[in-house]
Amino acid sequence: MSRTEVLLVAGTHGNEINACWFLNQVFKKSELQEKYSFNISTVIGNPLAFEKGVRYIDRDLNRSFSSRLLSQFSQSREYEVKRAKELIDLYGSHSKKPCQIVLDFHSTTAAMGTCIVIYGRRSNDLALASLIQSRLGIPIYLHEGDDEQIGFLVEKWPCGLVVEIGPVAQGLLDYKIIRSTSTVLETCLDEIQKIKNGDFTFPMSLDIHKHLGSIDFPRDSDGNINGIVHPQIQGKDWIPITKGQALFINSNGEEKFFNFDNMPESVIPVFINEAAYLEKGIAMSFTTKEQLLFEKSWSEDFYELLA
Ligand SMILES: [Zn+2]
């Protein structure tokens, strides 16, 4: 029987500092860890970026875990590619401390509240996410089918969830965000402990927000942004919109509306005006809500992982 190891990561983006503060100043000094029968490790994902107060040094660490980049790490001059390899060497399946579960704590400038992000439909992720949703009622954003956005940290571990909490500015400590971080973290650890104790109930279903796609800001012929997020939608993450909803407004007061052939009549916008996504050409993403019936294989795989 292998020992269950849980890895808590904060500061994968160096300017998302609330979870870093919580882990360093509260969690590590508390006796909370003794409540659990499994091992918990904590790490700052991108320590150099955290020290400098920036998102990353050379490239986004949370897009640096693709097989292509990792296979080229010895030739790479990019700090984050080397750091990605280092984290796998420290906590991956062939390391001295192989972790089965990773929780990667982020913050967002968008008014997302607290949500969990999962990448693809891995049974372990769905099992843990459904336990957390049944306790806290928070949205689960299922990111899949976007070839532009790959190489996420959590995908390199057998079970991995991203926790996104907002709104908070980059580099700003905010009591509410720290308190939400603490709540989600403790809930995750409690649920893992219940599985270890054999004392748990999985819900019948899981509500997910499936990623449909992202859109860029309107731009002029030189590529400059010439329309900003419309005040009617700013801060309205998770609130459904339909065709005709104003999305952007330009300097003349002209509006651009939600009206895309490749989107359904009604969608749910998320990450609206997320500051860090400006460089990715993403003004907001669209999702659609679906209910997944809980499958027995999810819980079976999850017990096996934690056995
Ligand atoms: Zn982040």
Boltz pocket constraint, residues with backbone or C-beta under 6 A from the ligand:
constraints:
  - pocket:
      binder: B
      contacts: [[A, 12], [A, 13], [A, 16], [A, 105], [A, 106], [A, 107]]
      max_distance: 6.0
